[in-house]
Amino acid sequence: MESKKELRTRCWVDIDGKKFFGPGRAQLLLMIEKNGSLSKAAKEMGMSYRKAWAMVEDMNQRGQKPYVELHKGGTKGGGAELTETGKKVLITFQKMNDDINETLEQHKDEMLGLI
């Protein structure tokens, strides 16, 4: 019986040795962009609103500039949107991951053939 082999990687950014930005936060930003709402983004990801809010607050405070702008409710209701910085970080992270995955794909067969 042949074993199933996979070549996998995950990429994230640390600040002062503490995780700051990675696939989960990128997914949260993507869902905020899609839904225009932090609560809808959290729900779609199966995450509590409190956890999503804490992640956004961390990104907004520890990043060079805020990533998400939150709007309180009112007659038109609340909402959330990515700032220009948030959009640039998300696009750059996605492109970087695409490049990493393309490189892995180029070497996958050779590497897994050696294992």
C-alpha angles and dihedrals in degrees: 000000000000119000120236108243126193134182109214137168138177125202128201140156122244125201114200090345094306123110111256111163133012144127095309095052091043088054090049092052090048091052092047089052091049098044104029087222135089093209093051091046091051092047093050089052093047090243130132117255089236092057092046091049091050091051092050092047090051092050092046093049102040099037120086089252132004117283099198133037113207121204120204120230123268137133090324094037128240128288147163135235137180118254119227087262091052091050092049093048091049094047093046093047091049092048092047091051091048089053092047091049091048090053091048090050090053092056101030100097094046094046096044090045088061095051 
